[in-house]
Amino acid sequence: MGPVLGTEEAKARLAHEGLFVACGDVVSVNAVRWGLPPFAAIVDGHTLRERTTEVAELGPLATRRELWAHNPPGQVTAELTRAIHDLVAGGGGLLLVEGEEDLAVLPLVLELPIGSTVIYGQPGAGVCFLAVDNAVKEHVRTILEGMEARPTSHGHQGHL
């Protein structure tokens, strides 16, 4: 939903970003490695569904605040949505997702203030920059409203 930039372009743009949140393991770890830690990061410990150990490098964010949420692949659970709200309202930090964080960008956009940015990885292409504005928020609301609600194994409503 935004421009996709290569590594060097992404690094240069991040140096001039205001409030930004990283969604995804590789993009989150890279931002920290570049000395440009995000306000918050949402990760699941996997890249392309393969286990990764890089999440340990996100310690600086975890010391600020560390939250956990369960979210099965292809869903946006109420638990994930609440955790994202708490993460943003509580001053950022690290959200570790048991399951998959890929769709966390959707509720994240609704929680972030206008003018902030969400970055996420586009495998094989680079880093996607999504500027949060009213049009993007409305687009995300439409997507979420169109998703099927169903109970999750934890008894909370989720969307698929």
Phi, psi and omega in degrees: 000011179206179180294145177253123183244148174289173186306306184294320177296318180296315179300315180295319181292319180299328180298341182246005179282151171276234179291122175221151178237138178258134179238108182127148186294306186295314182294325178292312180296318180298318179300318179293316179300326181281359182077021182235063185295138179287163172303321180207157176224144177238120185223162177234003179080010180228150172230122186052041178065013174257139180298138177232150180255003183295341184303332179301334179288353181269015179310319179302326178284321181294330179291334176288313181186136178230124180238159178232148174209149175262133179205106180296156177305140176075012182231163171231101183276159174299325179298317177296316181299317178296318180296321178295317176302312181297321180299311182290312182294332183271007175097019175088192182128217186233130174246116177263124183255126172271111185124249182215137182259002188306318182270004179298339178303326184295300178293334178298315179301321181291332182275332185281150177288155174304138179097350177274175184227143171248131173246143176210155183279144173245098187311130179079356183238319181143211184251127178268132178252120180243108178281126182276118175219180183298322180295318179294317178301317180294320178299316179295317177303318179298317178298311182296321179294333180276352180278147180285128176275137177208152178290145178263174180295341179268004177084003179259155177289140175226170178240142175230000000 
